[in-house]
Amino acid sequence: MIRMIATDLDGTLLGAKSVLPEENVRALQRAMEAGVKVVLASGRMAEATMPIANAIGVNAPMVLFNGAMVYDPASGSILRGRCIPRDTAVEVLRTIEARGCYLQAFPGLGYYFEEATEHTVVYQNKISVVGTAVGMKLSQWLKTDVYKLLCIGTPEETDALARELSETFPTVSFVKSSATFLEIVAKGVDKADGLRALSEITGIAPEEILAFGDEQNDLPMLDYAGTGYAMENAPDVVRRQAQRIAPANTQCGLASIVNLYLNEGRMGG
């Protein structure tokens, strides 16, 4: 019996142009009425996730920053946080800055970058939250630990950085959340780690979790959950490793699977 649904946002729960389809909202609300916990699991920060959480009326904490933060929207409290230490983050930033790549830092509230570029505009439009230009290299500006760093570049640039920096920085994880987004978090941090924390908090076992995702950073979550669906729009590497395939995000694939499980009596609190 499924007692928890965990879903990625972009490319999964959200449809074209990052719009939340009403069909997905209704399906998740129907699941919550049956007693199921709904968990949003994203690389996004709280400010960019709360509008979606509020539209659905989620009834469980969220997994943010790709698993680095477990956040309770009801109380506004951080239930668990795992940061990259400031000194390590500075070294990572310096290494990427030397290659001329665009970077963002996420210390908790807000996101920060050296100066606005076309990458800034794309990201801002995607999450509907305006960031802050600091007017200097992030490696010089950063004074605290960070939940996440984000590098945005071409698929070739981000692929190469993920390979090379994984060897240089063994205490840091580098994982793609889209063709052009390289998520940088502390080693051991991923969406599965966040779900594991929620399993302990809620008493819901992995085999009672239904998870949805579409990118490489979703694979640990899809593997951790008893039932994991990659979306049809996911890259080949993700679909090959997934347990099951759901219809594309633009076809409200999440709603179709959730409604199927509800109609068959395989979901409830």
C-alpha positions as CSV (number, residue, x, y, z in Angstrom):
1,M,0.0,0.0,0.0
2,I,1.4,3.4,-1.0
3,R,1.4,5.9,1.9
4,M,3.7,8.6,0.5
5,I,4.1,10.2,-2.9
6,A,7.4,12.0,-3.5
7,T,7.7,14.0,-6.7
8,D,10.3,16.2,-8.4
9,L,9.0,19.5,-9.8
10,D,10.5,20.6,-13.1
11,G,9.9,18.1,-15.9
12,T,7.8,15.9,-13.6
13,L,5.0,17.5,-11.6
14,L,5.2,20.8,-13.6
15,G,4.2,20.9,-17.2
16,A,5.3,23.1,-20.1
17,K,6.9,26.4,-19.0
18,S,7.0,25.2,-15.4
19,V,3.2,25.6,-15.0
20,L,1.5,23.4,-12.5
21,P,-1.3,21.5,-14.2
22,E,-4.7,21.4,-12.4
23,E,-5.0,17.7,-13.2
24,N,-1.9,16.9,-11.2
25,V,-3.2,19.1,-8.3
26,R,-6.5,17.2,-8.2
27,A,-4.7,13.8,-8.3
28,L,-2.5,14.7,-5.4
29,Q,-5.3,16.3,-3.4
30,R,-7.3,13.1,-4.0
31,A,-4.4,11.1,-2.6
32,M,-4.1,13.3,0.5
33,E,-7.8,12.8,1.1
34,A,-7.1,9.1,1.1
35,G,-4.4,9.7,3.8
36,V,-1.3,9.8,1.7
37,K,1.6,12.1,2.5
38,V,2.7,14.3,-0.5
39,V,6.3,15.3,-0.5
40,L,7.8,17.8,-3.0
41,A,11.5,16.9,-3.7
42,S,13.4,19.5,-5.6
43,G,16.7,21.1,-6.2
44,R,14.9,24.4,-5.6
45,M,14.9,26.5,-2.4
46,A,11.9,27.0,-0.2
47,E,10.9,30.4,-1.7
48,A,10.6,28.8,-5.1
49,T,8.8,25.7,-3.9
50,M,6.3,27.2,-1.5
51,P,3.9,28.6,-4.2
52,I,3.6,25.1,-5.6
53,A,3.2,23.6,-2.1
54,N,0.5,26.1,-1.3
55,A,-1.4,25.5,-4.5
56,I,-1.5,21.8,-3.7
57,G,-1.9,22.1,0.0
58,V,0.8,19.6,0.7
59,N,0.6,17.7,4.0
60,A,4.2,16.8,4.6
61,P,7.7,18.3,4.8
62,M,9.6,19.1,1.6
63,V,13.0,17.9,0.4
64,L,14.9,20.9,-1.0
65,F,18.3,21.7,-2.4
66,N,18.5,18.3,-3.9
67,G,18.2,16.7,-0.4
68,A,20.4,19.1,1.5
69,M,17.4,20.5,3.4
70,V,14.2,18.9,4.8
71,Y,11.8,21.8,5.4
72,D,8.4,21.8,7.1
73,P,6.2,24.3,5.3
74,A,3.6,24.2,8.0
75,S,5.9,25.6,10.7
76,G,8.6,27.2,8.5
77,S,11.3,25.2,10.3
78,I,14.3,23.3,9.0
79,L,14.0,19.7,10.2
80,R,17.4,18.7,8.8
81,G,20.2,20.5,6.9
82,R,23.4,19.3,5.4
83,C,25.7,22.1,4.0
84,I,29.0,22.3,2.1
85,P,31.5,23.8,4.6
86,R,32.4,27.4,3.6
87,D,36.1,26.6,3.0
88,T,35.3,23.7,0.7
89,A,32.7,25.7,-1.1
90,V,35.2,28.5,-1.7
91,E,37.7,26.1,-3.3
92,V,35.0,24.6,-5.6
93,L,33.9,28.1,-6.6
94,R,37.5,29.2,-7.4
95,T,38.0,26.1,-9.5
96,I,34.9,26.7,-11.6
97,E,35.4,30.5,-11.8
98,A,38.8,29.9,-13.3
99,R,37.0,28.2,-16.2
100,G,34.7,31.1,-16.7
101,C,31.5,29.3,-15.9
102,Y,28.4,30.9,-14.4
103,L,27.7,30.1,-10.8
104,Q,25.0,30.6,-8.1
105,A,25.3,30.1,-4.3
106,F,22.4,29.1,-2.0
107,P,23.2,29.8,1.7
108,G,19.6,29.3,2.8
109,L,17.4,32.2,1.9
110,G,17.8,33.7,-1.6
111,Y,20.4,32.9,-4.2
112,Y,23.4,34.9,-5.2
113,F,25.6,35.4,-8.3
114,E,28.5,37.7,-9.4
115,E,26.5,39.5,-12.0
116,A,23.4,38.9,-14.1
117,T,23.7,37.1,-17.4
118,E,21.4,35.3,-19.8
119,H,21.7,32.3,-17.4
120,T,20.3,34.5,-14.6
121,V,17.3,35.4,-16.7
122,V,16.5,31.8,-17.6
123,Y,16.8,30.7,-14.0
124,Q,14.8,33.5,-12.6
125,N,12.0,33.0,-15.1
126,K,12.0,29.3,-14.3
127,I,11.5,29.6,-10.5
128,S,9.9,33.1,-10.4
129,V,12.3,34.3,-7.7
130,V,14.7,37.2,-8.2
131,G,18.3,36.6,-7.1
132,T,21.0,39.0,-5.9
133,A,24.1,40.2,-7.8
134,V,27.0,40.6,-5.4
135,G,29.4,42.4,-7.8
136,M,32.4,40.2,-7.1
137,K,33.5,36.6,-7.4
138,L,31.4,34.3,-5.3
139,S,34.6,32.8,-3.9
140,Q,35.5,36.2,-2.5
141,W,31.9,37.0,-1.3
142,L,31.0,33.8,0.4
143,K,31.3,33.9,4.2
144,T,29.1,31.0,5.3
145,D,28.4,27.4,4.6
146,V,26.0,26.7,1.7
147,Y,23.3,24.2,1.0
148,K,24.0,24.2,-2.7
149,L,26.0,25.7,-5.5
150,L,24.7,25.7,-9.0
151,C,26.8,25.8,-12.2
152,I,24.9,26.6,-15.4
153,G,26.6,26.0,-18.8
154,T,26.4,23.9,-21.9
155,P,25.7,20.2,-21.6
156,E,29.4,19.6,-22.6
157,E,30.7,22.0,-20.0
158,T,28.6,20.7,-17.1
159,D,29.3,17.0,-18.1
160,A,33.1,17.7,-18.1
161,L,33.0,19.6,-14.8
162,A,31.0,16.8,-13.1
163,R,33.6,14.2,-14.1
164,E,36.6,16.2,-13.3
165,L,35.5,17.9,-10.1
166,S,34.3,14.6,-8.6
167,E,37.9,13.5,-8.4
168,T,39.2,16.8,-7.2
169,F,36.6,17.2,-4.4
170,P,35.8,13.9,-2.8
171,T,33.6,15.4,-0.1
172,V,31.3,17.1,-2.6
173,S,28.7,15.6,-5.0
174,F,28.2,16.9,-8.5
175,V,25.0,15.8,-10.3
176,K,23.0,17.0,-13.3
177,S,19.5,18.2,-12.7
178,S,19.0,19.2,-16.4
179,A,21.2,19.2,-19.5
180,T,22.7,22.5,-18.5
181,F,22.4,22.5,-14.6
182,L,25.1,21.0,-12.5
183,E,24.0,20.7,-8.8
184,I,26.7,20.8,-6.2
185,V,26.0,19.6,-2.7
186,A,27.8,17.9,0.2
187,K,28.8,14.2,-0.4
188,G,26.0,11.8,0.6
189,V,23.3,14.4,-0.1
190,D,20.6,13.5,-2.6
191,K,16.9,13.2,-2.7
192,A,17.0,9.6,-1.4
193,D,18.8,10.9,1.7
194,G,16.1,13.5,2.2
195,L,13.3,10.8,1.8
196,R,15.2,8.6,4.3
197,A,15.0,11.3,6.9
198,L,11.2,11.6,6.2
199,S,10.8,7.9,6.5
200,E,12.2,8.1,10.0
201,I,10.0,11.1,10.9
202,T,6.8,9.7,9.5
203,G,7.3,5.9,10.1
204,I,6.6,5.3,6.4
205,A,8.8,2.6,5.0
206,P,10.5,2.9,1.6
207,E,8.3,0.2,0.1
208,E,5.3,2.4,0.9
209,I,6.7,5.3,-1.2
210,L,5.7,6.1,-4.8
211,A,8.3,8.5,-6.4
212,F,8.4,10.4,-9.7
213,G,11.3,12.1,-11.4
214,D,12.9,12.9,-14.8
215,E,16.6,13.7,-14.3
216,Q,19.8,12.2,-13.0
217,N,19.5,13.8,-9.6
218,D,16.1,12.0,-9.2
219,L,17.6,8.5,-9.7
220,P,18.6,7.9,-6.1
221,M,15.0,8.8,-5.0
222,L,13.5,6.6,-7.6
223,D,15.7,3.7,-6.5
224,Y,15.0,4.3,-2.8
225,A,11.3,4.3,-3.2
226,G,9.5,1.0,-3.3
227,T,7.9,2.2,-6.6
228,G,9.8,4.7,-8.8
229,Y,8.6,6.2,-12.1
230,A,10.7,8.1,-14.5
231,M,8.8,10.3,-16.8
232,E,8.6,9.5,-20.6
233,N,10.3,12.9,-21.2
234,A,13.4,11.9,-19.1
235,P,16.8,11.4,-20.8
236,D,17.7,7.9,-22.0
237,V,20.1,7.4,-19.1
238,V,17.4,8.0,-16.6
239,R,14.7,5.9,-18.3
240,R,17.2,3.0,-18.6
241,Q,17.8,2.9,-14.9
242,A,14.2,3.5,-13.7
243,Q,11.9,0.8,-12.5
244,R,8.9,2.1,-14.5
245,I,8.0,4.8,-17.0
246,A,5.1,7.2,-16.6
247,P,3.6,9.3,-19.4
248,A,5.4,12.6,-20.1
249,N,5.0,15.6,-17.8
250,T,3.2,17.5,-20.6
251,Q,0.6,14.7,-20.5
252,C,0.1,14.9,-16.8
253,G,1.8,11.5,-16.4
254,L,1.9,11.9,-12.6
255,A,-1.8,12.3,-12.4
256,S,-2.5,9.3,-14.5
257,I,-0.4,7.0,-12.3
258,V,-1.6,8.4,-9.0
259,N,-5.3,8.0,-10.2
260,L,-4.6,4.5,-11.3
261,Y,-3.2,3.5,-7.9
262,L,-6.1,5.2,-6.1
263,N,-8.7,3.5,-8.4
264,E,-7.1,0.1,-7.8
265,G,-7.1,0.5,-4.1
266,R,-3.3,0.5,-3.8
267,M,-3.0,3.8,-2.1
268,G,-4.1,5.1,1.3
269,G,-3.1,6.2,4.8
